Amino acid sequence: MAVACDAARPPPLEILYRDDRVIAVDKPPGLLVHRSDVDRHAREFALQMLRDQIGRRVFPVHRLDRATSGLLLFALDPEAAAFLGRRFEAGRKQSRYLAMVRGHTEPAGLIDKPLSDPRDERIDARVQRPRSARTRFQTLARTELPFTVDRYPSSRYSLLAIEPETGRRHQIRRHLKHASHPIIGDTTYGKGRHNRFVGEHFGVRRLLLACVELEIAHPDGTGTLRLVAAPSGAFRALLARLDWLAELPPHWRNGSGRGCRPSSLGDSLPS
């Protein structure tokens, strides 16, 4: 009699950096960091996958949305987790993201718009308490394609390097929607017509947002931890097809500099 088999397990997480106190992985899109009400039926989570992969307990330091890919940092002991968690909470870190958005953006800018927690949308607006939220961006590349997607005869897109100064829920996605440059592939805050066009024309059906760089003090006090996760998979293939790979900083393009410590990130995005 045939025996039913479990569904194929996902491939192991790519480990970008590891030492005695911390470990960083490249999270694929579509994977939850941990159990969540976002999907009560999900069976795979980065936290459990990494724990099983390395055979020891791990502690999440920060979060990435399920649809966002890229650099995800874990601590390997409670003290390191507490130290890094305080750094994130106080904004004493630098993280950078890469995103493809609708329209042609300015060369650089700052989106300064307070945000409420989107989980509280059903609460009376009079008791909502928006908190300050700031997101800097720099335009790396632009393109205009000869296809009518919306009401215009051609379709414009931009590639952004993004540095959130605060860490509100869905901040980058909501800020770019507010700026009328929603991220391609965003089914919550984006434009369905452009999402469908990129999916049908380029075969890419994911949120085009990835965490590509993180700089934070190391919990052992020896220096600064600098980590890089070069864009990969469908995102990288799309960048290559649009001739945008050459527009990335070299360490984002090829992943060099992963796990360098001590080091410096360099200048932040323009004011």
C-alpha positions, 0 to 999 in steps of 0.5 A, a space after each residue: 500500500 502506498 504511503 503518503 509523503 510530506 510535501 517537499 521541504 524548502 531548501 535550507 536558508 542561506 547563511 550569510 554570516 555566523 560567529 559565536 553570538 549572531 547569525 544572519 540569513 538571506 530570507 526568501 520572499 513568502 516566508 514568515 519569520 515566526 508564527 503569526 496571525 498573518 497565516 494560521 495555516 503556514 507550516 514553515 518559518 525562518 525561526 524554526 527552519 534556522 533552529 533545525 538547520 544549525 541544531 540550536 536555539 536562535 533569537 530573532 532580532 528584527 522582522 521582515 514582512 513575509 513578502 520581503 526578502 533579504 537580510 535577517 539577523 538572529 542572535 544566538 544567546 538571550 543577552 545578544 538578543 537583548 542588546 541588539 533588540 535595544 539597538 533596533 528599538 532605539 534606531 541605533 542601526 542602519 538598514 538599507 533596502 532595494 525596491 522597484 517602484 512605479 513612476 520616475 522618482 526624484 534623485 533623492 528625497 525624504 518621506 516624513 509622514 507619521 503612521 498608525 499601526 495598520 492593525 488598528 485600522 478598525 479602531 475609531 480614528 479619534 483614538 489613533 495615535 500616529 507615530 513619527 516615521 521617516 524614510 530616505 530614498 535615493 534613485 539608482 536607475 529609471 526606465 520607461 517601457 513602451 507599454 500602456 499599463 495605466 492611462 499613460 502610453 508608456 510605463 515608467 519605473 524606478 529602482 530605489 535605495 531606501 533607508 528607513 530612519 524609523 521602524 513602523 509596521 509596513 513603513 517603506 511600503 506605506 510611505 512609497 504609496 503615500 508618495 505615489 510610487 508604490 512598490 511593484 508586487 505589493 498586493 496591499 499598498 500597490 497598483 494591481 495593473 502594474 503588478 500584473 504587467 510585471 508578472 505577465 511581461 517579466 514573469 516576476 510575481 513577488 514584492 520587489 523589496 529586499 533588505 540588502 544591508 545592515 550595520 549594527 554594533 556587535 554585542 561583544 563590543 569589538 566593533 561594528 557588524 556590517 552585513 550584505 545580502 545581494 539581491 537574488 532569484 527573480 529580483 536579480 534576474 529582473 534587474 539584469 533584464 532591465 540593465 540595472 545591475 550595473 547601477 547597484 553599489 558593487 557590494 550590493 551587486 556581488 555580495 562582497 563585504 558579507 560579515 565584515 567586522 569592524 567596518 563602516 557603512 559610509 555616508 548615509 543617503 542624502 538629506 
